[in-house]
Amino acid sequence: MDVRHLELLRELALRGSVTDVARASHRTPSAVSQQLKAAQREFGMVLVEPSGRGLRLTDAGRVLAEGGAEVAAALERVRARWDSFRREPSGTVSVAVLPSAGTFLLPGVMRELEGSAIELRCSDFDLAEVEFAALAADNDVVVEHSFAGVRPAGTAGLVAVPLAREPLDVAMAADHPLAARASVRAADLADCEWIGVPKGYPFDHVLGSIERTAGVPLRVSQRIRDNRLVESLVAASRRVAVLPRFTTPTGAGLVLREVEDVPTRRHVTAILRADRAERLAVGRVLEAFRSAAAAVEERHRRV
């Protein structure tokens, strides 16, 4: 049984198309197709079938793809034992992180890993919730968020490691009429003009909850991804927005107010493939993320 064929089928199950497998493995689609044909000859069964303009795994193909995932996890367990024998996790760990989560997590993580044999390779992203899972194909650790729960949609086949729960507050200018209150209710916000995020992003779920509680649609005049830009627009106007408590700077024309009657905490979670989770270096990075998250949560509890 050629382990390379199992790996190929696992990659196809993970990425969904021959083109994406080819791009990730730096091969041509033709070369990947030829390998799929070789795999079918080896196993003596049809492993892929046409689906629209592409291919999908048959039941037989899915069985072997699952086997490929088990083989990959077993190899990583051996590497983890070897690292443990050498008494030091090492290697490069790639991390894709949501900027608003990375802002309060990465500084602590990098401090904790300073001087270790682990090299972090970080990238940032800002995507709709349903797109988070795809990042796990090419990154060891993906730090994402969800309003609904620890697992965003599409991550059922991935390992999920809870890191933090962060309140999402309503940001407003310091001289906004509602800023005189210690907290606000959904009904207080019904007549406000809002700066929101694109549809499908977790912060937008908070606006939906406020709408349902207030019983009226909210007036969203802008939809912007970048929190720093939102902060500047809110501070200079009568508009309000949902922003994260841990990293939004206040005291310079901007204030945050908790919404009393709407649940507004977001779940910040690390998601990763099961085989990547077996790596000792990845486990060490996850420990550093959990430690950094705990420190930030404790600091804000004291405040």
C-alpha positions as CSV (number, residue, x, y, z in Angstrom):
1,M,0.0,0.0,0.0
2,D,1.6,3.2,-1.2
3,V,1.4,5.8,1.7
4,R,1.7,8.6,-0.9
5,H,-1.6,7.5,-2.5
6,L,-3.3,7.7,0.9
7,E,-1.8,11.2,1.5
8,L,-3.1,12.3,-2.0
9,L,-6.6,11.1,-1.2
10,R,-6.5,12.8,2.2
11,E,-5.5,16.0,0.6
12,L,-8.3,15.8,-1.9
13,A,-10.8,15.2,0.9
14,L,-9.4,18.2,2.8
15,R,-9.1,20.6,-0.1
16,G,-12.0,19.5,-2.3
17,S,-10.5,19.9,-5.8
18,V,-7.6,18.6,-7.9
19,T,-6.6,22.2,-8.7
20,D,-6.3,23.1,-5.0
21,V,-4.3,19.9,-4.3
22,A,-2.0,20.7,-7.1
23,R,-1.5,24.3,-5.9
24,A,-0.8,23.2,-2.4
25,S,1.7,20.5,-3.4
26,H,3.4,22.6,-6.2
27,R,2.4,20.2,-8.9
28,T,0.3,20.5,-12.0
29,P,-3.3,19.4,-12.0
30,S,-2.3,16.9,-14.7
31,A,0.3,15.3,-12.4
32,V,-2.2,15.0,-9.6
33,S,-4.7,13.4,-12.0
34,Q,-2.1,10.9,-13.1
35,Q,-1.4,10.0,-9.4
36,L,-5.1,9.5,-8.8
37,K,-5.2,7.1,-11.7
38,A,-2.2,5.2,-10.3
39,A,-3.9,5.0,-6.9
40,Q,-7.0,3.5,-8.5
41,R,-4.9,0.9,-10.3
42,E,-3.2,0.0,-7.0
43,F,-6.4,-0.4,-5.1
44,G,-8.4,-1.8,-7.9
45,M,-11.4,0.3,-7.3
46,V,-12.9,3.6,-8.4
47,L,-11.8,6.2,-5.9
48,V,-13.0,9.4,-7.5
49,E,-16.0,10.3,-9.7
50,P,-17.1,13.3,-11.7
51,S,-18.9,16.1,-9.7
52,G,-19.9,19.1,-11.8
53,R,-16.6,20.3,-13.4
54,G,-14.4,18.6,-10.8
55,L,-14.0,15.3,-9.0
56,R,-15.2,14.0,-5.6
57,L,-14.2,10.9,-3.6
58,T,-16.3,7.8,-3.8
59,D,-17.1,5.8,-0.7
60,A,-14.0,3.7,-1.3
61,G,-11.9,6.9,-1.7
62,R,-13.3,8.3,1.5
63,V,-12.3,5.1,3.4
64,L,-8.7,5.5,2.2
65,A,-8.6,9.2,2.8
66,E,-9.6,8.6,6.4
67,G,-6.8,6.0,6.5
68,G,-4.4,8.6,5.2
69,A,-5.4,11.0,8.0
70,E,-4.7,8.2,10.5
71,V,-1.3,7.5,9.0
72,A,-0.4,11.2,9.1
73,A,-1.4,11.4,12.7
74,A,0.6,8.3,13.6
75,L,3.7,9.8,11.9
76,E,3.3,13.0,13.9
77,R,3.0,11.0,17.1
78,V,6.3,9.3,16.4
79,R,7.9,12.7,15.7
80,A,6.4,13.9,19.0
81,R,8.0,11.0,20.9
82,W,11.3,11.6,19.2
83,D,11.2,15.3,20.2
84,S,10.3,14.3,23.7
85,F,13.2,11.9,23.8
86,R,15.5,14.7,22.7
87,R,13.8,16.8,25.5
88,E,13.0,19.8,23.3
89,P,10.2,20.4,20.8
90,S,11.6,22.1,17.7
91,G,10.7,23.1,14.2
92,T,8.6,25.7,12.4
93,V,5.0,26.1,13.4
94,S,2.8,28.1,11.1
95,V,0.0,30.2,12.7
96,A,-2.8,32.0,10.9
97,V,-4.5,34.4,13.3
98,L,-7.4,36.8,13.3
99,P,-5.9,40.3,13.9
100,S,-8.2,41.3,16.7
101,A,-7.3,38.0,18.5
102,G,-3.7,38.1,17.6
103,T,-3.4,41.6,19.0
104,F,-3.9,40.4,22.6
105,L,-2.5,36.8,22.2
106,L,0.6,36.9,20.0
107,P,2.8,39.2,22.1
108,G,2.5,36.9,25.1
109,V,3.0,33.8,22.9
110,M,6.2,35.2,21.3
111,R,7.6,36.1,24.7
112,E,6.9,32.6,26.1
113,L,8.6,30.9,23.1
114,E,11.6,33.3,23.1
115,G,14.8,31.2,23.3
116,S,13.1,27.9,22.4
117,A,13.9,25.8,19.3
118,I,10.4,26.6,17.9
119,E,10.1,29.2,15.1
120,L,6.7,30.8,14.7
121,R,5.6,31.7,11.1
122,C,2.6,34.0,11.5
123,S,0.1,35.4,9.0
124,D,-3.1,37.3,9.6
125,F,-6.5,37.0,8.0
126,D,-10.0,38.5,8.3
127,L,-12.6,36.2,6.8
128,A,-16.3,35.2,7.2
129,E,-16.8,32.6,9.8
130,V,-17.5,29.8,7.3
131,E,-14.1,30.3,5.7
132,F,-12.0,29.6,8.8
133,A,-11.8,25.8,8.4
134,A,-10.1,26.1,5.0
135,L,-7.1,27.8,6.6
136,A,-6.3,24.6,8.5
137,A,-5.2,22.9,5.3
138,D,-2.0,25.0,5.1
139,N,-1.4,26.2,8.6
140,D,-0.5,24.3,11.8
141,V,-2.7,26.5,14.0
142,V,-5.6,28.8,13.0
143,V,-6.8,31.2,15.7
144,E,-10.4,32.3,14.9
145,H,-13.5,33.5,16.6
146,S,-17.2,32.7,16.7
147,F,-20.2,34.4,18.4
148,A,-22.3,31.2,18.4
149,G,-19.8,28.8,20.1
150,V,-16.4,27.3,20.3
151,R,-16.7,25.6,16.9
152,P,-17.5,27.8,13.9
153,A,-19.4,26.2,10.9
154,G,-17.4,23.7,8.9
155,T,-14.8,22.7,11.6
156,A,-16.4,19.4,12.7
157,G,-13.4,17.4,11.4
158,L,-10.8,19.6,13.1
159,V,-9.4,19.7,16.6
160,A,-10.7,22.8,18.5
161,V,-8.9,24.2,21.5
162,P,-10.8,27.0,23.4
163,L,-8.5,29.9,24.2
164,A,-10.6,32.8,25.5
165,R,-14.1,34.3,25.8
166,E,-14.0,38.1,25.1
167,P,-16.9,40.5,25.7
168,L,-17.9,42.5,22.6
169,D,-19.0,46.0,23.7
170,V,-20.7,48.9,21.9
171,A,-18.1,51.6,21.1
172,M,-19.1,55.2,20.9
173,A,-17.6,58.7,21.1
174,A,-16.9,60.0,24.7
175,D,-19.5,62.8,24.1
176,H,-22.2,60.5,22.7
177,P,-25.5,60.8,24.6
178,L,-25.4,57.2,25.7
179,A,-21.8,57.5,27.0
180,A,-23.0,59.0,30.3
181,R,-24.5,55.5,31.2
182,A,-22.5,52.7,32.7
183,S,-24.1,50.2,30.4
184,V,-26.8,50.2,27.7
185,R,-29.8,48.0,26.7
186,A,-30.8,46.9,23.2
187,A,-33.8,49.4,23.2
188,D,-31.3,52.3,23.9
189,L,-29.5,51.4,20.7
190,A,-32.5,51.0,18.4
191,D,-32.2,54.5,17.0
192,C,-28.4,54.6,16.6
193,E,-26.6,54.7,13.3
194,W,-24.2,51.8,13.1
195,I,-20.9,50.9,11.6
196,G,-21.0,47.1,11.1
197,V,-18.8,44.4,9.6
198,P,-19.6,42.4,6.4
199,K,-22.4,39.9,6.6
200,G,-21.4,36.5,7.9
201,Y,-18.7,37.9,10.2
202,P,-19.1,37.1,13.9
203,F,-19.5,40.7,15.1
204,D,-22.5,40.9,12.8
205,H,-24.3,38.3,14.9
206,V,-24.2,40.7,17.8
207,L,-26.1,43.3,15.8
208,G,-28.6,40.6,14.9
209,S,-29.1,39.8,18.6
210,I,-29.6,43.5,19.4
211,E,-32.1,43.8,16.6
212,R,-34.1,40.8,17.8
213,T,-34.1,42.0,21.4
214,A,-35.0,45.6,20.4
215,G,-37.7,44.4,18.0
216,V,-36.6,46.8,15.2
217,P,-34.0,46.7,12.4
218,L,-30.8,48.5,13.1
219,R,-29.6,51.2,10.7
220,V,-26.1,50.1,9.4
221,S,-24.6,52.8,7.2
222,Q,-21.2,51.3,6.7
223,R,-19.7,47.8,6.8
224,I,-15.9,47.8,7.5
225,R,-13.5,45.0,8.5
226,D,-10.6,46.9,10.1
227,N,-11.2,47.7,13.8
228,R,-8.7,50.6,13.8
229,L,-10.6,52.3,11.0
230,V,-13.9,51.7,12.8
231,E,-12.5,53.2,16.0
232,S,-11.5,56.4,14.3
233,L,-14.9,56.8,12.5
234,V,-16.8,56.1,15.8
235,A,-14.7,58.6,17.8
236,A,-15.4,61.3,15.3
237,S,-19.1,60.9,14.9
238,R,-22.4,59.9,16.5
239,R,-22.2,56.4,15.0
240,V,-21.7,53.3,17.2
241,A,-20.1,49.9,16.5
242,V,-19.4,46.6,18.1
243,L,-15.7,46.3,19.1
244,P,-13.7,43.8,21.3
245,R,-13.1,44.8,24.9
246,F,-9.5,43.4,25.3
247,T,-7.9,45.5,22.5
248,T,-10.0,48.6,21.9
249,P,-8.2,51.6,23.2
250,T,-10.4,53.9,25.3
251,G,-9.8,57.2,27.1
252,A,-8.9,59.2,24.0
253,G,-12.4,60.1,22.7
254,L,-13.7,56.6,22.6
255,V,-15.6,54.6,25.3
256,L,-17.0,51.1,25.5
257,R,-20.4,50.2,27.0
258,E,-21.6,46.7,27.9
259,V,-25.0,45.7,26.5
260,E,-27.0,44.4,29.5
261,D,-29.7,42.4,27.9
262,V,-27.9,40.7,25.0
263,P,-25.2,38.0,25.2
264,T,-22.1,39.5,23.5
265,R,-19.1,37.3,24.3
266,R,-17.1,35.9,21.4
267,H,-15.3,32.5,21.6
268,V,-11.6,32.7,20.5
269,T,-10.5,29.2,19.5
270,A,-7.5,27.5,17.9
271,I,-8.5,25.0,15.3
272,L,-6.1,22.5,13.6
273,R,-5.9,19.2,11.8
274,A,-5.6,16.1,14.0
275,D,-2.2,15.1,12.6
276,R,-0.8,18.6,13.2
277,A,-2.1,18.4,16.8
278,E,0.1,15.5,17.5
279,R,3.3,17.5,16.9
280,L,5.1,18.3,20.2
281,A,6.1,21.8,18.9
282,V,2.4,22.5,18.0
283,G,1.3,21.4,21.4
284,R,3.9,23.7,23.0
285,V,2.6,26.6,20.9
286,L,-1.0,25.9,22.0
287,E,0.2,25.9,25.6
288,A,1.6,29.4,25.0
289,F,-1.6,30.6,23.5
290,R,-3.6,29.3,26.4
291,S,-1.2,30.9,28.9
292,A,-1.4,34.2,27.0
293,A,-5.2,34.1,26.9
294,A,-5.5,33.3,30.6
295,A,-3.2,36.2,31.5
296,V,-5.3,38.7,29.5
297,E,-8.6,37.5,30.9
298,E,-7.2,37.7,34.4
299,R,-5.9,41.2,33.8
300,H,-9.3,42.4,32.6
301,R,-11.1,40.7,35.5
302,R,-9.0,42.7,37.9
303,V,-9.7,45.9,36.0
